[in-house]
Amino acid sequence: MPTGTCVEPGRFELREAAVPREVPQGWALVDISAVGLCGTDYHIFEGKHPYLQYPRVIGHELSGRLVASEGGMAAGTLVVVNPYLSCGSCRACLRGKPNCCMRIEVLGVHRDGGLCSRIAVPVSNLYPADGLDELQAAMVEFLAIGAHAVSRSGIQSGDRVLVTGAGPIGLGAALFARLEGAEVHLLDLSATRTALAGRKFGFDLLHNDPERILEGELADGFDAVFDATGNAKAMEAGFRLLAHGSTYILVSVVKDRIGFDDAEFHKREPCIVGSRNALKSDFERVMEAIRQGRIDTSALLSAEVALADLPSRFAALAADREGLIKAVVRP
């Protein structure tokens, strides 16, 4: 089968690999239906991911169908793949936090992913996608990251929330913050991105100048700031946007060190919260929101690409993401 492989930064190819036909006990074979491309995949292509070794078969936003009956699910069942393979025995896992397992292996990052025809996955990482179609199921994982960040934030109805970075992860956080009843603002240097968020999802508190955002009613700052920029300077700049008694949720990951002014930080008494990956409960929350029509996945879909065409299109997709929310690959 062809596998979508980042051979090295800037070089993406289809490489042949054997189709898996046998799995260890507790694992299952899944025929991949759809694969979402996200910032992680583009960062891998650009050589910016902090946890990756090349070459790597990418793809972690996965939907597929069970090859054989497993875990009480019938053959052919549409499933969402949780791509975070945890050890089950480290301190984090024993405390119910497998999303930040000390020995975590994320499909498409630490080990080969699902941009191919078939993949082997632990049965416990497969969630039946009842009521969803294949494209919707492939969007659950990235939305779960935003849902997890919101659950980590502790925001309440009426809180003033700022999401910096209006890409797919930022949009996911914004959508689930809005479902919590928050007053959601979006900040992005790209007017194209904020306009897209307004047009597609009805967000109207949109900002493009971080130097002028703390004006008028917003002078006191925000009760919660979610960073989804993937930019160290933007992450540092976010500290000044925090209201007193607020929370700063760092969703994006960068290689750089992040610094802040301690005096300014302490007088605000904010919480800094790291948010990594997602839990099963976050996946389930996203699927329920899609089933109930509270998340419009059709507005998220920007392009469908056949795997055979991806080598000729990958560089362009990575280079021009302003108007792109979610590209989905069909193996």
N, C-alpha and C positions, 0 to 999 in steps of 0.2 A: 504494500500500500504506500502511496505518497505521504510524506510527513512534512508539514511546514516548519522549516528549520532555520533559525538564525545561526549561521555558521560563524560569523564574527560581526562586530559592529559594522552596519552598513551593507551587510550581505545576507540576503534571505533567499533560500532555495527550497525546492521540493526534492527531498531525498527518499529513496526507497527503504522500507523496513518491512520485516515480517509481520503478518497479521497475527496478533495474539489469539491463541485458541485454547489455552489452558491457564488456570489461575490457582493460586493457593487457596486453602480453606478460608472462608470469610471474605473472599473477594468475588467480584463479578465482572463479566465482560459487558461492555456497553458499546453499541454501534452509534457513533456520533451523528447527531442530526444537524446541529448548528453550533457555531463558535463565535462568540463576540470578541472583537478586538478592543483593547483598552489601552490606557496610558502606560501600563506596565509593559505591554508588548512593544509599544513604540519606543519606550525608554530602553528596552533590551536591544532593539534595532539601532538605537542611537548610542549605545554603550554607556548608558547612564544608570543602569540598575545596580544597586549596591550588593546584591546577594547572588549574583549569577555567574556561572562558568559556561563558556561556549565550547562546542556547538550545543544548541538547545532547541528541541522541538517545543514551540510555544503553544499557548492556548490554554486558558483556565476558566473561561466563561462558557460552560458546556451544557448542552442538553443532548439527550440520546435515548436510545431504547434498549432495554435489557435483552441480551441474547438468549438467556435462559431464565427460568423462574428462580428467584433468589429472595431471601428475607421476607417472605410473604407477598412478594410482588410477582405478577405473572410475566412470562416472556412477552416482549413487545411493549411493556409499560414505559410510558414516557417519564423520564427522570431528570431532575436537576442534579448536577454533580457538584458536591462540595469539594473544592480542589485542595483543601488544607488537610494534609495527612499528618495526624498527630501521633505521638508515641504512646499516649495513654498512661504513662507511668511517671512523668516528671512532675515537678511541683505545680506548674500551671495546670496540667491536665487533671491532677488529683483535686484541684480546687475548682474544677468545672470551667476552665479557660483554655480549651484545646486550640483556640484561634491564635494564641501566642505561646504554644508549646515550645519548650526549650530546644527540641529537636525536630521542629516542624519541617515538612517537605511540601512545598506548594507546587502543584502540577504546573508545568510550563515555566517554572523558575528554578527550584532546587532539583527537580527531576523532570523528565520529558512530559510534555503536556498532551492536550487532546486535539491539536490541529491535524487530524488524521481520520481514518475511517473507523477505527476501533481502539478502545483503551480498556485496561484493567484497573479497577477501582475497588477499595474496600466497600462492602455492602453498606456499612454504617455511614458512608459518605454519599449515599444515594437517597434522594427524597422524591417520592412520586409527585408528578406535576399535574395532578388531577385538575381539569378545568382550564388548563393552559395549552397553547399550541407550541410547536417546536421553537419558533422565534422568541416567543414570550419567555419560555423556559430558559433560553440562553441568556436572557437579560437579568435573571434573578440574582446572580452572584454579585454583579457590580452594584445593583441597587441595595443588596444586603449590606455592603460596606457602608453606604450612607445611612441605612437604617441602624446599623450597629453603632455608628458614631453618634447618632441622635440618642440612642438608648444610653450611651456612656455619658452624655452631656448633662442629663438630669433637667432639661428644659421643661418649662410648664407653659400652659396656655397663657398668652398675653406677653410672654417674654420677647424682648427685642433681640433678634438673631441676625448675625451677619455671616454669610458664606462667601469666602474669598476663593475665587477660581470657579468659573461657571462651566467647566468641563463636565463629563459624565458623572464623576464621583461627586463633585460639588452639587450638581443637579439632584443626584440621589439624596444627599443630605438635606438639600433645600426642600425637596418634595416631602420627605418624612418629617422635617421640622414643621412644615405647614400643616401636616396631618395632626400634629400635636397641638395646633392652635397658636403657634408662634407668629409674631410679626416678622416675616422673612425678608431680608435685604440681600441682594447679590452684588458682589464687587468683582469686576474683572477689567483689566486694562483694555480688553478687546470689546469695542462697542458692538461688533458683530455677534459675539457670544451672548452678551446681555440682551441684545435685541431678540436673538433667537429664543432665549429663555422666556422673554416676555410674550413673544408671538405664539410659541408652542405650548407654554404651560401657564400663562396668565400672571407671571410675576411682574409687578409694576414698581417695586422699590429697587431700582437698578442704579448702579454707580460705576463710573469708570475712572475716577480720579481719587486715589487713596489719600491725597493731601488735603482734599476739600470735603471729605465725607463727614468729619466731625463738626458740622455746622448746624445752627438752628436747634431743632428738637433733638438732633443726634449728638449734640455737643458733649453729653455725659458718657457717650460710648454705648457698647452693646453688652447685653447680659450673657451672651454666648457668641463666640467667634469660632467658626469652623474653617480651618485652613485646608484647602484642596488644590493648592497652586503647584506643588512640587517644586517650589522655588525658595531657596534659603533666605534671600533678601526679603521676599514677601512674607515669609514666616516670621522673621524678626520684626518687620514693620507692623505685624498684626498686634503686637503687645500694646501699642499706643491706642488701639481701637477698643480695648477692654474697659468696660465700666467697672466701677468699684464693686467688689463682691461677685465678680463674673467668673466665667469658665472659658478657657482656651482649649479647643479640641484640635489636636494635630492629626489630621487624617493622612496627609501625603507624606511620603518618605523621600529624603534626599541623602546624598553622601556627605554633605557638609556638616560642620558644627554650627549650632544655633546659639546665639548669645542675646542677652537682654540687660537693660539697666535695672540693677537690683533695687535701687531706691524707688523707682517708679513702680516696679513690680510689687514690692511689699506694701506700699501705701494703698494699692488697689485690693490686696489680699485675694487675688484670683486663684483658681485651680488650673493647673496644666494637666490635660488628660491626653494620653496617647490612645489612639484607636487603630487597632490592627485587625484586618480581615473581618470575619463575622462568625456568629454562632448559629447553630441549627435553628434556634428561636428566631433569629433575624431572617433566615431564609424563609421560614414559615410565615413570618409577618409580611414579607414582600409578596409571597404567592397569594396570600389572602387579600392583600390590597389590590393586586391585579385582578383576581377573581371578582372582587366587588366593584371593579371599575374606578377605583380611587387613584390608580396609576395608569396613565394612558401610554402603553408601550408603543403604539403606532407612532406617537409623536417623538419617541426616542430613536426610532429606526431611521438611519440616514442612507444606508446603502446595503445591498446584498451582493456578495462577491463569491464566485465559484472558486474553490481552492486552486484549480488549475490556472486561474487568471491572477492569483494573488502575487506571484513573484514580479509580474510586470506592473502591479499597482501599489505594492507595499510602500515604496519610497514616497510616492505622491500622497498616500493616506497619512503617513507619518509627518510629512512636511507641511501639510495644510489642514490643520485640525480646527480652525476657527469656526467653520460652518458645519463641522461634522460632530454629531453626537455619538452615534453608535453604528459602526460597520459590522455586519454579521457575515461570516463565511459559511458556505455550505460545502462540506466535504464530499 
